[in-house]
């Protein structure tokens, strides 16, 4: 049975057997859900079914974010617009949240009490410094460029397992450097490291006489400021992902995502997506991971609070340590002044976090262009025939929600199943995260990918920006996607070009 036709069957299996889903994966305490009716479920199955013809666009395909979709601005601000269906009051909340997202934090003590608390170790002074124009980050380009939108995660094997999560892969912070390497420190405090990247290039012959070039990176944590890394340290490079559509992804029913999972490859198609189940610090229970390159966070709020702590060194009610990522081995770092005090509380308070979360939830997806172009439609046919949609699931319908009208009951086209897939040794980082192995990554959403150059000024893709084009990104696919990667190599050049044109239309 083709994978795109399985959701209804898999949903029935999930409903009939608790063994069909990982423990905690169906928990959605962050959402006020209105249950679907039987009629709505039938309509959803029809509208999200795989296409059977490619002579014309599917209904509503031009609106990838449903009613929240916005018009393309034609410039670098295309990813910085609020949901089109937001209320007047919501627009105000969005703008205030944007101000906090863009705020440049300063060190303590400072006369600007509302903005002090930076670091003491940090990767950037604001959220916007990594998610530039709410778009995709990039690896450093040459000796004069810094790694401000890229960093290294770090951990070592072992640590406490989580009994409530089956197949949880326990890791623990690196004893000196914690869970994330910071490349900036306040005055008088050494940064933790400097990121070095060396590339080696290889040729990939393509059918029709074309040749592609791939660059394989080698990462070094140079100029270590606090002594050597643990001998078993596992480093994982991460480029900041684009921010659009996050609230819509958060509103996709967990059951619909789990219906696409096939961990044992029962249908024999070579695709065995798995759910990442993570421990939610926000709700103190296991939940389905959705956000981050390995689906390491369950909610936008928790991911945002973790980024404030790890990237900027800013405390919040969820992660209240005022020194951010400073470890016990970094005593001087912990002893520096900070912006947390009895009168003020955390450096960003609960109200501020809610505003940032609302902003992140409502960054809108721009309208697609060229959906009816014959070459785009041909590329769409190639996309489906090649099996790309087996992981890059085109469409979902979000929950009907009582308190989030912008995301409620929307037909969306994110082109992701939000599941983990083994991408082969070429893309492996060797570092587990919750249930994700060192070879697994969450399927990246493809909506907006064609506007990367417009918004971010570059065309670097994948988790570490190694791919310099969409074709290179495809050619790095391995593991479960090896068959699709090989098919792209072997297809006629005109089909390959149409496939890329379809992706650029998303």
Order of alpha helices (4+ residues) and beta strands (2+ residues): alpha-beta-alpha-alpha-beta-alpha-beta-beta-beta-beta-beta-beta-alpha-alpha-beta-beta-alpha-alpha-alpha-alpha-beta-beta-beta-beta-beta-alpha-alpha-alpha-alpha
